Amino acid sequence: MKPLFTLGQLVATPGVLAAIGVSGDDLSTYLARHLSGDWGDIDAHDRRENQISLEQEFRLMSVYTLSITGVKIWVITEADRSSTCILLPEEY
């Protein structure tokens, strides 16, 4: 599937890297979902906001739950698409 936008520079916090290490999940899976418009565990309002953000080039946000541990991770791409940060909610 063709990506809907570019990620820019990728940045991951130490907390999310540790969480991924414990869960054994592949971070690229979540990035691929984010790029394809599968925003994960967000509500209908935030899904609509992301759709507007795609069209208007605003910030995009996805939320995913790691498969084994149940830890939530956030993936945020900046409005100018210069960077994408993967982090834990408490690191925001």
Phi, psi and omega in degrees: 000139180285132178299146180277344183196177177257152181274336187070208178289132178268133178228133177232136181284157176303323181297316181288325177296320177295317180296319177295320179299319180291318185284332183081003178292159177261115182302328181297333176298315181290324177294321177296319177297314180301312181297332183271356180091011172272098188278000175077226189269058176243159183279174183300322178299312181292329175297316177297319177300318178295322178297316176297319181297325175297315183288322185260000181060052171260178180295143179245141181222134174237154176230129180231153177251122179297141193295318185270317188269339183077008179289137177273138173235150177249142173236118185235122175254128182293157184304321182276002178062023180281336181203157175229130180246133174250125186207169172275149180306321182289350178267359183289000000 
